Amino acid sequence: MTAVAESPRTARWPLDARIEPSRQRVLIVGGSGFVGRHVVARLAAAGNAVTVITRRREQARHLILLPTVSVVEGNPYDPAVLARHAAGATAAINLVGVLHAHGRQGFMLAHSELPKLLVAACIDAGVQRVVHVSALGASSDAPSQYLRSKAAGEEVVTGSSLKWTVFRPSVIFGREDRFVNLFVALGRRLPVMIVAGARARFQPVYVGDVAQCIVAALGDDATIGQRYDLCGPAIYTLADLVRYALRTAGCERPIIPLGAAASRLQARIMEWLPGPLLTRDNLRSMERDSVCGCAFPPLFGFAPTALEAVAPDWLAPAARVSRFDTYRIRSGR
Ligand SMILES: NC(=O)c1ccc[n+]([C@@H]2O[C@H](COP(=O)([O-])OP(=O)(O)OC[C@H]3O[C@@H](n4cnc5c(N)ncnc54)[C@H](OP(=O)(O)O)[C@@H]3O)[C@@H](O)[C@H]2O)c1
């Protein structure tokens, strides 16, 4: 008997049998993270097959039980890994992002080199559709390495022959975010909040809305070749956001805003801590307002969610109590 080599373009996906032929097979890098959790859940709920490449499977354990989702551990910088999982996919989504990296190279690796590798793997495997998530304010002349490297990544994708869509969100909030929740975690431990970059302005957007747009884009050819800035309905200074988060969580604290020099000093000190909460590069990103100059993209057909409409669901003291009650009931105590 002659062995028939499996062509990369016809390779079967692990969970192919569980989806209808009309559904998508979506390869995601960075899918284990905050936004990925919501994107993957939405794709799976709509019956699409999803493969998430993660550097550590443990990181994506919350996705493993979803019925049409396959979580594979692998190095996303390895072209062979990308080629293996791009084979047979109908679309790819890039959600990789790093806020803290060692110098320019670290940012460029994650934000520009990885998109290059993903684009090449897609082209080789015949995957035409790609959705790429960048960041609001990404530009080659932006003040931070984070934003400049994000701009380089956008160029890679938009300069490719793929059918691309790019999203550029402002800061994203949601139950699992590391922004609003961080202030609350600090506020619960500290008697006062010393806020660097307190006057920086943001227009935060809800993670559910970002995920809804990403998934909608995959099914709507009108989004091909488009970049969408994504913002919520309101603009806040960082100090406003901290104040709101603490008040909602029932732990109001005096807020001490730092000036530019003191902010830089605080960031310089914090850079030495493990998993730094703030770096000088983060501060440089905040030098430019992270606000949209336009309305939420009408094509998606919904109005963005207000922070105040959802944040109490997980921040308010009553929400905490009921969560602990759930744990207690589950553990039979
Ligand atoms: N969250 C926000 O407020 C916000 C705002 C604007 C733009 N964005 C952009 O939106 C996208 C999703 O954001 P997110 O908040 O979901 O991000 P996240 O949770 O911090 O991380 C997303 C994923 O990136 C992967 N990753 C992290 N460091 C990496 C590295 N050095 N090399 C390769 N992969 C790495 C991780 O996957 P594994 O560990 O599983 O490999 C992680 O699950 C990113 O592009 C981000 O820049 C986010």
The ligand as an ORCA input file, in Angstrom:
! r2SCAN-3c Opt
* xyz 0 1
  N      -5.815     44.505     27.602
  C      -5.795     45.760     27.164
  O      -6.152     46.719     27.880
  C      -5.363     46.043     25.741
  C      -5.450     47.370     25.251
  C      -5.062     47.629     23.944
  C      -4.606     46.608     23.141
  N      -4.540     45.336     23.628
  C      -4.051     44.271     22.752
  O      -5.049     43.265     22.669
  C      -4.422     41.998     22.513
  C      -4.928     41.053     23.580
  O      -4.650     41.637     24.837
  P      -4.797     40.831     26.223
  O      -5.073     41.829     27.279
  O      -5.705     39.675     26.035
  O      -3.313     40.320     26.399
  P      -2.714     39.347     27.517
  O      -3.797     38.683     28.256
  O      -1.720     40.107     28.318
  O      -1.839     38.350     26.632
  C      -2.281     37.740     25.459
  C      -1.390     36.559     25.159
  O      -0.133     36.944     24.619
  C       0.745     35.848     24.765
  N       2.084     36.382     25.066
  C       2.431     37.159     26.106
  N       3.732     37.476     26.024
  C       4.202     36.879     24.896
  C       5.455     36.826     24.264
  N       6.517     37.461     24.759
  N       5.566     36.117     23.135
  C       4.506     35.455     22.623
  N       3.295     35.465     23.171
  C       3.143     36.175     24.297
  C       0.245     34.998     25.912
  O      -0.028     33.703     25.393
  P       0.638     32.357     25.999
  O       1.256     32.717     27.308
  O      -0.523     31.442     26.141
  O       1.605     31.909     24.990
  C      -1.017     35.709     26.339
  O      -2.083     34.860     26.619
  C      -2.914     42.250     22.564
  O      -2.432     42.407     21.263
  C      -2.817     43.576     23.290
  O      -1.637     44.284     22.980
  C      -4.904     45.036     24.908
*
